[in-house]
Amino acid sequence: MLNKEKVKECLVDMPRKFSTYEFIAPVILMQKIEIARQQYKNGQFLTEDELDREINSWVS
């Protein structure tokens, strides 16, 4: 989950004027990275072999 400090970090690197999208895009990316880290900690990921099998099933 994001917190104010993480969102403030995005603001530090922003230019003086920016669009809503230029602000929201990095915040969304940070959130997705945080979710992925949590999923990894919980063992919710595919190994490389599992991923290869999954991708191969799409083309077959």
Helices and strands as residue ranges (DSSP letters): H 4-12, H 20-41, H 48-59
